Amino acid sequence: MCVGISAKVVNIDEGTAVIDMSGAKRKVSVDLIEDLDPGDYVMVHAGMAIAKITDSDADETNKIMETL
């Protein structure tokens, strides 16, 4: 099973973004997503942002992960 984690974009620089996943900061590739800005939320899997999501999507994903 593959699991994607929701995260908030903190900074973007040349195809790489710093994201915040519940306080943990990581660098991920954002080459698959256009029109991404700091403050946006993304779904992250295997070091890549794979989709832009809403903040309510991120909240729902975080609640599901907490219950698992």
VEXPA-478310 format. One line per field, with one value per residue (C-alpha): residue number from 1; x, y, z. Coordinates in steps of 0.5 Angstrom, whole numbers, plus 500, padded with zeros to 3 digits. Last residue first. Layout:
N
i <- NUM:...
X <- X:...
Y <- Y:...
Z <- Z:...
This chain:
68
i <- 68:67:66:65:64:63:62:61:60:59:58:57:56:55:54:53:52:51:50:49:48:47:46:45:44:43:42:41:40:39:38:37:36:35:34:33:32:31:30:29:28:27:26:25:24:23:22:21:20:19:18:17:16:15:14:13:12:11:10:9:8:7:6:5:4:3:2:1
X <- 491:487:492:493:485:486:492:488:482:486:490:483:481:487:486:490:496:498:504:509:515:520:517:509:507:500:501:498:499:502:508:506:505:502:504:506:510:516:515:521:521:525:523:521:518:513:506:509:512:515:521:520:524:523:528:526:520:519:514:509:504:504:499:502:501:501:502:500
Y <- 510:515:520:519:520:527:529:527:531:537:537:536:542:546:545:540:541:534:529:533:528:525:519:521:528:531:539:545:552:557:558:558:553:555:548:541:535:539:540:536:535:538:537:541:537:541:537:536:543:543:546:546:544:545:552:555:554:556:554:549:546:538:532:525:520:513:507:500
Z <- 524:527:527:519:518:522:518:511:513:515:509:504:508:507:499:495:490:487:487:491:491:496:496:496:498:497:497:501:499:503:499:492:486:480:476:480:477:478:486:488:496:501:508:515:520:524:522:515:513:506:503:495:490:482:482:489:493:500:506:502:507:507:506:507:501:503:498:500
